[in-house]
Amino acid sequence: MTKQLAPSRLLAAKVVYAALKALKANGGELPSREVASAVEKSVTLDDWAKERYENRIL
């Protein structure tokens, strides 16, 4: 029997995948702002993720 991933781990996997995909598309190098922008464009956040994200201090 397989365990389901916690919402935070699932979101982390999506974010890391999107970041690596953006880096690959740009020859392996990209300023962090552009990586963050690419992740925001490609990862759809659900209500849970938005709530957690908005409450974080970056």
Steps between C-alpha positions, in 0.01 A plus 500: 500500500639843405474802723377830362741789523432782742372817329822683583716229340280487192522877460878490554535239226298713257703813580837328468396334173384835357824670609718231345294504181547880473873464557528228236312714249751780554825309473532425872541859612234751596479778760300395805233761429438347160488149647241619753301667222504183289385294799215743570386472139510121482389383846134549587453546873188370670336679793714314754824596327397863458408529866835361611693704244334833582573459870869437451754774550759491223 
